[in-house]
Amino acid sequence: MSEPDEIRTEFKKKSIRSYVIRGGRMTGAQKKAFDTHWPNYGLSLFNGPLDVTETFGREAPLVLEIGFGMGDSLVEMSGNEDDKNFVGIEVHPPGVGCLINNAGKQELQNIKVYMADAIDVLEDCIADASIDRFQLFFPDPWHKKRHHKRRIVQPAFLDNLLPKLKPGGIVHMATDWEAYAEYMMEVLSADERLQNSAGVGQYSPRPEHRPVTKFEKRGERLGHGVWDLLFTKC
């Protein structure tokens, strides 16, 4: 059983620029999830600008997350914060399949997902001044210096993102790579449209709304640190 043709062709619109699509075999449950749950949870670039109120059937604060991986924490947040609408963006089919499978099991109604490039979604689908909270958790650090240009956190990325954020909206990033945390701090602090919620040059304690993932717990046991950055749009 394969995912619907409309999902396979979702990537043909534009080249992927914010993430690299990695291979990965989908489980039977993940494949079945596309047939069973994609019509309820899936969003398409081909449908153009997203009408959030119509899509979710209500007006509520909007949380947008890029690169949700297998989606465990995003599903947990959606269940814990049912007063908010959640939109996730991920290019990895097994991760999307896992998220919509788990969301379907829990019958969540406040979460939707794009399987597409984040830059395309921001440009084509997300209205200006519509996002209340933006999330980017544990992105690929591209730790080799020659690969730093591949990092999603760049001034140009903020130029795409920040117009979509409401005044007073939150940018929340987290990483377990200290060097990347320092780089994130540099890029975010240099943007005059943002103010560090914890104070100049300071990292924030993990807010209650961000679940501790299995990956993070394993890192803690190995002595790895995690750095959260919360900035407010001026």
N, C-alpha and C positions, 0 to 999 in steps of 0.2 A: 504494500500500500504506500503510495507516495503523496506528498503534500499537493494541494490544488495547483493547477497551472497558473492561476493568478498570483500565487505566492512565488513560484519559481521565476516568473517573469518580472517580479517586483524589482529585481536588481538590474534589469535591462534599461531602465530609464536613464540613469546617469552612472558614471563610474563611482566606485566606493572611495571616499576620501577621508572619512574620520576614523575608520576601523578597517582592519584586514580580516576578510572572511576566512576563518580557519575551518578546515575539514572536521568532520566528526560524524560518526554513525549514530543515527537516531534509533532509540529504542522503539519497540512496537507501540508502547503507550504514547510516546511522543508523536509518532506518525499518526496514530488514531486521533490524537488531540486536534490535529489540523483539520481532519474531516468533521469531528464532533464539535469543537469549540471555537475554531477560527471565525466562523460567521458571527459569533457573539462578541469575541474579544479582538479580532483583527481589524486593523485600519490600513488603508492603502494610499500610497502617494498619488495614484491615479484619480482619487476622488477630490484632490485639491485641498483648499483651505478647510481646516477642521472647525466645525461648529460644535463647540464643547457642550453647550446647553442642550442641543438636539441629540448629540451622541450619547450623553449620559442621562438625559431626561430630567435634568435639574441644573440649578446654578450652585456651584460649590467651589472652594479654592482648588486650583489646579497645581498638581505636583508632576513635574516632568523629570524622568531619569534616563540618562544615556548609558548604554552598556550594562544591562542588568545581569549579565552572565546567565546562570541557570534560573534566576528569578526568585529564589527563596526569600530573600529579604524584602523584595518589592511586594511579593504576595503577602508577607507578614505585615508590612506597613499598611497595605490596602485593607487588610482585615482589622488592624488595630485603629486605623483612622478612617472610619467609614463616613466621616463628615467631609472628606476630601475626594476629589477625582484624581486618579493616577493614570498617566500615560508613560509607557516604557518604550524605549527604542533599542533594538538589538539586531545585529546582522547574523548571528549564529543560530541556524535553524534548530539544533537540539535544545538550546537554551529557550528559544521561543516556544517550542513544543512543550518543554517542561513547565514553563510558566503558565501557559493556557490550560494545560492538563490539571495543574494544582489549583488554579483559579476556578476551573470548572467543578472540581471536586468540592470546593468550599462554597460554590454558588455565589462568588463575589460579583457584584454589579457595578463596582466603582473603579474598574481597571480596564484599560485598553492597551494595545501594543502595535507598534510598527515594526516590521522586519525590513529595514531599509537603512540607508546611510543617514546619520544624524544631521549632517549639514543640509541634505536635501529636504528632510522633514522640517527643519527650522525655516528654511527659505520658502518652501512651497505650502506648508500646512499650518504652521503655528502663527497666530495673529500677534501683532505687537501688543505689549502691555497686557498679556493674558496669563502669564505664569506667576504663581505665588511662591513656589519653591522649586529650585533646580537642583538635581542630585547627580553627582559623578563619583562613584565609589570604586576604588581599587582599579583604576584604568591601567593599561599596559604602560609600565614606566619607560620602556625603551632605554634601558640603563646605559647602553653603549653610547658614547658621545656622538659618534657618527650617525646614530639613529635618533637623536633628540628632536630632529625636525619632524619626526613622525608622531610625536606626542600630540594628543588632542588639545591639551592645555597650551594655547598660544594666544598672543594678542589678537590675531585674526579671528580665532574662534570666539573670543569674547565680543568682537564686533558683530558676529552673527547672533550670539546668544542674548546679550544684554538688552537690545531693543524689545525682545520678546518678554522680558521680565517686567512685572509691575513695579512702580516706585515703592520702595520698602520691601520688595521681594528678596528672597534669600538665595544665595549661591552656596551650596554645601558640597564640598569635596572631601574625600578621605583617601589615604594611601598608607601602605605599610613600607614604603621605600623612603627613607629619610631624605635622600638627595632629591627625590621627586617632590616631597613635601616642601623642601626649601625652594625648589623651582616654582611650584604652585604659588607659594607665598610671595615670591618675587613678582610673578606675572600679575596676580590679583591685586597686590598692593600698589603696583605701578599704574593701575587703571583708576582714573579720577572719578569714574562713575560708581565706584564701590568703596565701602567702608568696612574695615575689619570689625566684626561684632565683638571680638574678644579684646580689642585694643591693638595698636600698631605693632606688627611683627609677632603677634601672639597666636598660638593655636588654641582651639576651643576644646573643652571636654566633649566627649561623645554625647550628643543629645539623646534623650530618651526615645525619640522617634526612629533612630537608626538602630536596627537590631544588630546584635553581635553574630556574625556568620560563623559557620563551622570552620571556614578557612581562617578567619580571624582568631578563633579560639585556639586552633592548632598553632598559629603563629605566636600567640601569647605564651603557650607552653614552651615554645622554643626560644622565648626571650625576645621576640620581634616586637617592635613598637608599632603603633598606629597613630596617625596624625589626622585630626579633623580640622578643616578650615571652613568657617562660616563668615560670609561677607554679605552685607546688605546693600542693595542698590539705592543710591542717593536720589 
